[in-house]
Amino acid sequence: MESPTTSITRRDALIATAATAAAVSSHLPAAAAPAAASPSPTNMPSTRLSLQVNGQSHALELDTRTTLLDALREHLHLTGTKKGCDHGQCGACTVLLDGRRINSCLTLAVMHEGAQVTTIEGLGTPQAMHPLQAAFVKHDGYQCGYCTPGQICSAVGAIDEVHRGVPSHVSADLTARPLLSADELRERMSGNICRCGAYSNIVDAITEVAGSRA
């Protein structure tokens, strides 16, 4: 006896496929919940502080994580101080803090309430250059110029260290006045990198100014 022919319509096939898919999905693990939204930047802690920058008083309200470098560049718009490595390895961000040279990318602005900060803009102008700025021009102590502000600020600090009798790693006698030698200047300036390689000219410029003041 012949079996009756089974006829399946397109509608029946679609219904069966949908039912199968629903049955399979009911046994799958639930999707992970969406990650929590990150905190809003407006909730970040801030504080007020005052800085004396290049002889002018500035009242600032800053995120407590703001570096001195970013405070100078982004908030006071003193862009002469450069951001190089942002890790304290290149010296492009060097400024003078209360007369001492410092890598401004490695210190927080809030740590220096009331401090005296001198940037390259505060050392001299094109019309009235600092002796080191003039010497760098005379001896071609720069090429691309990106590291030059940090080089000059660091050189000002290095010359002051020599005059105050602060020894360096290459000082032979820690109790004697440091010599104004090329070795001393190279050691003291070793934290300032010049990618263009103008080191010999930089030493000549610093030597001229340091020698004239000695």
Salt bridges, closest charged atoms under 4 A:
GLU61 OE1 - ARG48 NE 3.66
ASP63 OD2 - ARG65 NH2 2.70
ASP70 OD1 - LYS83 NZ 2.81
ASP86 OD2 - LYS83 NZ 3.85
ASP160 OD2 - ARG164 NE 2.74
GLU161 OE2 - ARG101 NE 2.95
GLU161 OE1 - ARG188 NH1 3.33
ASP183 OD1 - ARG186 NH1 3.93
GLU184 OE1 - ARG188 NE 3.05
GLU208 OE1 - LYS138 NZ 3.03
GLU208 OE1 - HIS139 NE2 2.78
